[in-house]
Every structure is written in C-alpha cells, then in structure tokens.
Amino acid sequence: MVPAKDLRDLKGHARIDARSLAMYRAIAVKLRQSPELLAIAHDNLQRWSATAGRSQPYLDAWAELLKLPLEELFVVMVEDSEKMTAMRQAGPFAGVLSPKERWEIYDAFAGGASDTGGFDDRG
C-alpha cells in the first residue's frame, strides 16, 4: 500500500487506482482466510454476464483468472500493472469486503467529501 504521507500527493485517477489496488489487497487477504468467499465472485460474474455489454471481455477474463490456483490468483489480482488496473475496474469481488472494511480503505484515501460524492453507505 502507498504510505499514508504519500496518499495526500495522489490526485485524480492515480488516487482511484491506488485505492482500488488497496481494496484488492484487502480482498486477497480475506479470500486467503476464507476461500469459500470466491463463490461471491462466481455468482457476480454469472449475474453480471447477463447484461454486461462492453464489460463482457473483462468479465470473461476474470472468469479465466478465477480458474487459477488460489495463490496465483492472489498474485495476479494485486499486480500493479496497466492490465490489472483496468481489470480491477470490472472486478467481480463486490460483496467480499464488508462496508466497514471498504470504508476503512476509502477513509485512508479520503481527500475530502467530494471523493464519495457525499454518499456514505457505512450504515
């Protein structure tokens, strides 16, 4: 993860991409502890594929990645590369992290209320 002092220097897409990578690192940790949570990703892919449109190539790529041995999947999903930065934008892991876990990461990257558009689902 980017050191806290450096988070203040990140702007725009760099901040969003760093936050996404931090989310995926947290997701990998949680999946390592509870591999059964991968069912959430499989269910999301199946449901989203029904209406994916232009996102379908990303969903298809995730379906292939989910076939990897777990440790290989964990390495790939947190890879700091242009390809995986794009892939994380259409990742199937919604629901793996709790709202509290997600907001801890959002808070670490917060630069002001505009980062969330005023929306707060910590409830």
FIKETOR-25741 format. One line per field, with one value per atom (N, C-alpha, C): x, z negated, y negated; residue in three letters; atom name; chain. Coordinates in nm, 2 decimals. Layout:
<sites>
px (X,...) $
pz (Z,...) $
py (Y,...) $
resn (ala,...) $
name (CA,...) $
chain (A,...) $
</sites>
This chain:
<sites>
px (0.08,0.00,0.09,0.04,0.11,0.12,0.24,0.25,0.15,0.10,-0.01,0.04,0.16,0.21,0.21,0.22,0.21,0.07,-0.03,-0.16,-0.21,-0.16,-0.20,-0.15,-0.05,0.01,-0.06,-0.14,-0.21,-0.33,-0.36,-0.47,-0.54,-0.67,-0.74,-0.74,-0.71,-0.70,-0.59,-0.48,-0.38,-0.43,-0.51,-0.56,-0.66,-0.75,-0.85,-0.79,-0.68,-0.62,-0.54,-0.48,-0.42,-0.52,-0.63,-0.74,-0.79,-0.81,-0.86,-0.76,-0.63,-0.52,-0.53,-0.55,-0.56,-0.68,-0.79,-0.91,-0.88,-0.81,-0.78,-0.68,-0.59,-0.50,-0.58,-0.68,-0.77,-0.85,-0.90,-0.99,-0.90,-0.78,-0.69,-0.67,-0.64,-0.62,-0.75,-0.86,-0.99,-1.01,-0.99,-1.01,-0.91,-0.79,-0.69,-0.74,-0.81,-0.86,-0.99,-1.07,-1.20,-1.22,-1.15,-1.17,-1.31,-1.40,-1.53,-1.60,-1.54,-1.60,-1.58,-1.50,-1.48,-1.62,-1.71,-1.84,-1.91,-1.88,-1.94,-1.90,-1.77,-1.72,-1.78,-1.79,-1.85,-2.00,-2.07,-2.21,-2.22,-2.14,-2.14,-2.12,-2.01,-1.98,-2.10,-2.16,-2.28,-2.39,-2.42,-2.53,-2.50,-2.38,-2.34,-2.33,-2.29,-2.27,-2.40,-2.52,-2.65,-2.67,-2.60,-2.63,-2.50,-2.39,-2.25,-2.22,-2.27,-2.24,-2.09,-2.04,-1.90,-1.81,-1.86,-1.77,-1.75,-1.82,-1.81,-1.67,-1.58,-1.44,-1.37,-1.40,-1.34,-1.39,-1.52,-1.58,-1.53,-1.52,-1.46,-1.32,-1.24,-1.10,-1.10,-1.19,-1.20,-1.24,-1.33,-1.37,-1.26,-1.17,-1.05,-0.95,-0.93,-0.85,-0.89,-1.02,-1.08,-1.05,-1.01,-0.97,-0.83,-0.75,-0.62,-0.61,-0.50,-0.48,-0.49,-0.54,-0.57,-0.45,-0.33,-0.21,-0.18,-0.19,-0.16,-0.27,-0.39,-0.50,-0.47,-0.42,-0.40,-0.28,-0.18,-0.07,-0.12,-0.19,-0.24,-0.33,-0.43,-0.53,-0.47,-0.35,-0.29,-0.17,-0.15,-0.04,-0.06,0.05,0.05,0.09,0.00,0.02,-0.10,-0.07,-0.18,-0.30,-0.27,-0.37,-0.46,-0.39,-0.47,-0.54,-0.48,-0.55,-0.68,-0.68,-0.81,-0.90,-0.85,-0.93,-1.00,-0.93,-0.99,-1.11,-1.12,-1.24,-1.37,-1.35,-1.47,-1.45,-1.39,-1.37,-1.50,-1.50,-1.63,-1.64,-1.56,-1.55,-1.64,-1.74,-1.83,-1.90,-1.90,-1.96,-1.87,-1.74,-1.64,-1.61,-1.58,-1.55,-1.68,-1.68,-1.79,-1.79,-1.90,-1.90,-1.79,-1.78,-1.68,-1.54,-1.51,-1.38,-1.35,-1.45,-1.44,-1.41,-1.49,-1.48,-1.35,-1.29,-1.16,-1.06,-1.07,-0.98,-1.02,-1.15,-1.19,-1.14,-1.15,-1.11,-0.96,-0.88,-0.74,-0.70,-0.79,-0.76,-0.84,-0.92,-1.01,-0.93,-0.97,-0.91,-1.01,-1.13,-1.24,-1.37,-1.48,-1.61,-1.64,-1.58,-1.61,-1.56,-1.47,-1.43,-1.54,-1.64,-1.75,-1.88,-1.87,-1.99,-2.09,-2.05,-2.14,-2.21,-2.19,-2.26,-2.18,-2.25,-2.18,-2.27,-2.22,-2.30,-2.25,-2.18,-2.12,-2.22,-2.34,-2.45,-2.45) $
pz (0.00,0.00,0.00,0.05,0.06,-0.08,-0.13,-0.26,-0.28,-0.40,-0.43,-0.39,-0.42,-0.38,-0.23,-0.15,-0.01,0.05,-0.03,0.02,0.05,-0.03,-0.01,0.12,0.18,0.30,0.42,0.40,0.51,0.55,0.68,0.73,0.84,0.86,0.97,0.98,1.11,1.14,1.06,1.03,0.95,0.81,0.75,0.62,0.63,0.73,0.75,0.78,0.86,0.89,0.77,0.69,0.57,0.47,0.46,0.37,0.41,0.54,0.60,0.57,0.58,0.55,0.40,0.32,0.18,0.15,0.21,0.20,0.23,0.35,0.39,0.30,0.24,0.15,0.03,-0.02,-0.13,-0.09,0.03,0.08,0.08,0.13,0.14,0.00,-0.10,-0.24,-0.29,-0.26,-0.31,-0.24,-0.11,-0.04,-0.08,-0.12,-0.17,-0.30,-0.38,-0.51,-0.49,-0.39,-0.37,-0.22,-0.17,-0.02,0.03,-0.06,-0.02,0.03,0.00,0.04,0.19,0.26,0.40,0.47,0.40,0.46,0.49,0.41,0.44,0.58,0.61,0.74,0.85,0.83,0.94,0.96,0.85,0.86,0.93,0.89,0.96,1.10,1.14,1.29,1.36,1.31,1.37,1.39,1.28,1.29,1.38,1.37,1.45,1.60,1.63,1.77,1.85,1.78,1.85,1.91,1.86,1.91,1.93,1.94,1.94,2.05,2.17,2.28,2.31,2.30,2.33,2.22,2.11,2.00,2.01,2.10,2.11,2.13,2.21,2.22,2.09,2.00,1.87,1.78,1.79,1.71,1.76,1.89,1.94,1.89,1.89,1.84,1.69,1.61,1.47,1.45,1.53,1.53,1.54,1.64,1.66,1.54,1.49,1.37,1.25,1.23,1.12,1.13,1.24,1.26,1.21,1.18,1.14,1.00,0.96,0.82,0.74,0.62,0.54,0.52,0.49,0.47,0.59,0.71,0.84,0.86,0.83,0.84,0.75,0.63,0.54,0.59,0.65,0.70,0.82,0.91,1.03,0.99,0.90,0.87,0.80,0.74,0.68,0.76,0.88,0.97,1.00,0.99,1.02,1.16,1.25,1.40,1.46,1.58,1.66,1.68,1.72,1.75,1.62,1.51,1.39,1.33,1.35,1.31,1.39,1.52,1.60,1.55,1.53,1.49,1.35,1.26,1.13,1.14,1.25,1.27,1.30,1.34,1.37,1.29,1.17,1.09,1.03,1.01,0.96,0.81,0.73,0.59,0.50,0.56,0.48,0.39,0.26,0.16,0.07,0.12,0.04,-0.09,-0.07,-0.19,-0.24,-0.38,-0.44,-0.42,-0.44,-0.43,-0.52,-0.64,-0.73,-0.67,-0.62,-0.56,-0.44,-0.36,-0.24,-0.29,-0.39,-0.43,-0.50,-0.56,-0.62,-0.51,-0.40,-0.28,-0.22,-0.20,-0.15,-0.24,-0.37,-0.46,-0.45,-0.43,-0.42,-0.29,-0.19,-0.07,-0.06,-0.16,-0.15,-0.14,-0.05,-0.04,-0.06,-0.10,-0.12,-0.08,-0.11,-0.09,0.05,0.14,0.28,0.34,0.27,0.31,0.31,0.23,0.22,0.28,0.34,0.39,0.28,0.16,0.05,0.00,0.07,0.04,-0.06,-0.16,-0.27,-0.31,-0.27,-0.30,-0.41,-0.51,-0.62,-0.71,-0.70,-0.79,-0.82) $
py (0.12,0.00,-0.12,-0.23,-0.36,-0.41,-0.45,-0.51,-0.63,-0.64,-0.74,-0.88,-0.92,-1.05,-1.07,-0.97,-0.98,-0.99,-0.94,-0.94,-1.08,-1.18,-1.32,-1.37,-1.31,-1.36,-1.30,-1.20,-1.13,-1.21,-1.23,-1.31,-1.23,-1.25,-1.20,-1.05,-1.01,-0.86,-0.79,-0.86,-0.79,-0.75,-0.84,-0.81,-0.70,-0.70,-0.60,-0.46,-0.46,-0.34,-0.28,-0.37,-0.32,-0.27,-0.33,-0.29,-0.15,-0.14,-0.01,0.10,0.08,0.17,0.21,0.11,0.14,0.22,0.20,0.28,0.43,0.44,0.58,0.65,0.58,0.64,0.69,0.61,0.65,0.77,0.76,0.88,1.00,0.99,1.11,1.17,1.08,1.13,1.20,1.14,1.20,1.34,1.34,1.47,1.57,1.53,1.63,1.69,1.61,1.66,1.74,1.70,1.76,1.79,1.89,1.91,1.94,1.98,2.00,1.87,1.76,1.63,1.61,1.69,1.69,1.71,1.78,1.81,1.68,1.57,1.44,1.39,1.40,1.36,1.44,1.57,1.65,1.61,1.59,1.55,1.42,1.32,1.19,1.20,1.28,1.29,1.35,1.45,1.51,1.41,1.34,1.24,1.13,1.07,0.96,0.99,1.11,1.15,1.15,1.15,1.14,1.01,0.90,0.77,0.69,0.76,0.69,0.60,0.62,0.54,0.52,0.40,0.37,0.42,0.46,0.51,0.66,0.72,0.87,0.92,0.86,0.91,0.91,0.81,0.81,0.92,0.94,1.05,1.19,1.20,1.33,1.35,1.24,1.25,1.29,1.23,1.26,1.41,1.46,1.60,1.69,1.65,1.73,1.72,1.60,1.58,1.66,1.67,1.74,1.89,1.94,2.08,2.11,2.01,2.02,2.08,2.15,2.19,2.06,2.07,1.95,1.86,1.92,1.83,1.75,1.82,1.75,1.64,1.67,1.56,1.44,1.47,1.36,1.27,1.33,1.26,1.17,1.23,1.16,1.04,1.07,0.97,0.84,0.85,0.73,0.69,0.74,0.70,0.55,0.47,0.33,0.31,0.34,0.33,0.26,0.20,0.14,0.23,0.35,0.45,0.47,0.50,0.53,0.41,0.29,0.17,0.16,0.19,0.19,0.30,0.42,0.53,0.50,0.44,0.41,0.32,0.25,0.16,0.24,0.36,0.45,0.58,0.57,0.69,0.75,0.88,0.95,0.96,0.88,0.91,0.83,0.76,0.68,0.77,0.73,0.81,0.90,0.91,0.98,0.90,0.78,0.69,0.64,0.63,0.57,0.41,0.35,0.20,0.14,0.19,0.13,0.15,0.27,0.29,0.20,0.18,0.09,-0.05,-0.10,-0.24,-0.26,-0.17,-0.19,-0.22,-0.16,-0.19,-0.32,-0.35,-0.48,-0.59,-0.57,-0.68,-0.70,-0.60,-0.61,-0.69,-0.69,-0.77,-0.90,-0.93,-1.04,-1.17,-1.25,-1.39,-1.49,-1.45,-1.55,-1.48,-1.54,-1.48,-1.46,-1.53,-1.51,-1.38,-1.31,-1.18,-1.07,-1.09,-1.00,-1.05,-1.17,-1.24,-1.27,-1.27,-1.29,-1.17,-1.06,-0.93,-0.86,-0.81,-0.73,-0.61,-0.49,-0.37,-0.29,-0.36,-0.28,-0.21,-0.25,-0.20,-0.06) $
resn (met,met,met,val,val,val,pro,pro,pro,ala,ala,ala,lys,lys,lys,asp,asp,asp,leu,leu,leu,arg,arg,arg,asp,asp,asp,leu,leu,leu,lys,lys,lys,gly,gly,gly,his,his,his,ala,ala,ala,arg,arg,arg,ile,ile,ile,asp,asp,asp,ala,ala,ala,arg,arg,arg,ser,ser,ser,leu,leu,leu,ala,ala,ala,met,met,met,tyr,tyr,tyr,arg,arg,arg,ala,ala,ala,ile,ile,ile,ala,ala,ala,val,val,val,lys,lys,lys,leu,leu,leu,arg,arg,arg,gln,gln,gln,ser,ser,ser,pro,pro,pro,glu,glu,glu,leu,leu,leu,leu,leu,leu,ala,ala,ala,ile,ile,ile,ala,ala,ala,his,his,his,asp,asp,asp,asn,asn,asn,leu,leu,leu,gln,gln,gln,arg,arg,arg,trp,trp,trp,ser,ser,ser,ala,ala,ala,thr,thr,thr,ala,ala,ala,gly,gly,gly,arg,arg,arg,ser,ser,ser,gln,gln,gln,pro,pro,pro,tyr,tyr,tyr,leu,leu,leu,asp,asp,asp,ala,ala,ala,trp,trp,trp,ala,ala,ala,glu,glu,glu,leu,leu,leu,leu,leu,leu,lys,lys,lys,leu,leu,leu,pro,pro,pro,leu,leu,leu,glu,glu,glu,glu,glu,glu,leu,leu,leu,phe,phe,phe,val,val,val,val,val,val,met,met,met,val,val,val,glu,glu,glu,asp,asp,asp,ser,ser,ser,glu,glu,glu,lys,lys,lys,met,met,met,thr,thr,thr,ala,ala,ala,met,met,met,arg,arg,arg,gln,gln,gln,ala,ala,ala,gly,gly,gly,pro,pro,pro,phe,phe,phe,ala,ala,ala,gly,gly,gly,val,val,val,leu,leu,leu,ser,ser,ser,pro,pro,pro,lys,lys,lys,glu,glu,glu,arg,arg,arg,trp,trp,trp,glu,glu,glu,ile,ile,ile,tyr,tyr,tyr,asp,asp,asp,ala,ala,ala,phe,phe,phe,ala,ala,ala,gly,gly,gly,gly,gly,gly,ala,ala,ala,ser,ser,ser,asp,asp,asp,thr,thr,thr,gly,gly,gly,gly,gly,gly,phe,phe,phe,asp,asp,asp,asp,asp,asp,arg,arg,arg,gly,gly,gly) $
name (N,CA,C,N,CA,C,N,CA,C,N,CA,C,N,CA,C,N,CA,C,N,CA,C,N,CA,C,N,CA,C,N,CA,C,N,CA,C,N,CA,C,N,CA,C,N,CA,C,N,CA,C,N,CA,C,N,CA,C,N,CA,C,N,CA,C,N,CA,C,N,CA,C,N,CA,C,N,CA,C,N,CA,C,N,CA,C,N,CA,C,N,CA,C,N,CA,C,N,CA,C,N,CA,C,N,CA,C,N,CA,C,N,CA,C,N,CA,C,N,CA,C,N,CA,C,N,CA,C,N,CA,C,N,CA,C,N,CA,C,N,CA,C,N,CA,C,N,CA,C,N,CA,C,N,CA,C,N,CA,C,N,CA,C,N,CA,C,N,CA,C,N,CA,C,N,CA,C,N,CA,C,N,CA,C,N,CA,C,N,CA,C,N,CA,C,N,CA,C,N,CA,C,N,CA,C,N,CA,C,N,CA,C,N,CA,C,N,CA,C,N,CA,C,N,CA,C,N,CA,C,N,CA,C,N,CA,C,N,CA,C,N,CA,C,N,CA,C,N,CA,C,N,CA,C,N,CA,C,N,CA,C,N,CA,C,N,CA,C,N,CA,C,N,CA,C,N,CA,C,N,CA,C,N,CA,C,N,CA,C,N,CA,C,N,CA,C,N,CA,C,N,CA,C,N,CA,C,N,CA,C,N,CA,C,N,CA,C,N,CA,C,N,CA,C,N,CA,C,N,CA,C,N,CA,C,N,CA,C,N,CA,C,N,CA,C,N,CA,C,N,CA,C,N,CA,C,N,CA,C,N,CA,C,N,CA,C,N,CA,C,N,CA,C,N,CA,C,N,CA,C,N,CA,C,N,CA,C,N,CA,C,N,CA,C,N,CA,C,N,CA,C,N,CA,C,N,CA,C,N,CA,C,N,CA,C,N,CA,C,N,CA,C,N,CA,C,N,CA,C) $
chain (A,A,A,A,A,A,A,A,A,A,A,A,A,A,A,A,A,A,A,A,A,A,A,A,A,A,A,A,A,A,A,A,A,A,A,A,A,A,A,A,A,A,A,A,A,A,A,A,A,A,A,A,A,A,A,A,A,A,A,A,A,A,A,A,A,A,A,A,A,A,A,A,A,A,A,A,A,A,A,A,A,A,A,A,A,A,A,A,A,A,A,A,A,A,A,A,A,A,A,A,A,A,A,A,A,A,A,A,A,A,A,A,A,A,A,A,A,A,A,A,A,A,A,A,A,A,A,A,A,A,A,A,A,A,A,A,A,A,A,A,A,A,A,A,A,A,A,A,A,A,A,A,A,A,A,A,A,A,A,A,A,A,A,A,A,A,A,A,A,A,A,A,A,A,A,A,A,A,A,A,A,A,A,A,A,A,A,A,A,A,A,A,A,A,A,A,A,A,A,A,A,A,A,A,A,A,A,A,A,A,A,A,A,A,A,A,A,A,A,A,A,A,A,A,A,A,A,A,A,A,A,A,A,A,A,A,A,A,A,A,A,A,A,A,A,A,A,A,A,A,A,A,A,A,A,A,A,A,A,A,A,A,A,A,A,A,A,A,A,A,A,A,A,A,A,A,A,A,A,A,A,A,A,A,A,A,A,A,A,A,A,A,A,A,A,A,A,A,A,A,A,A,A,A,A,A,A,A,A,A,A,A,A,A,A,A,A,A,A,A,A,A,A,A,A,A,A,A,A,A,A,A,A,A,A,A,A,A,A,A,A,A,A,A,A,A,A,A,A,A,A,A,A,A,A,A,A,A,A,A,A,A,A,A,A,A,A,A,A) $
</sites>
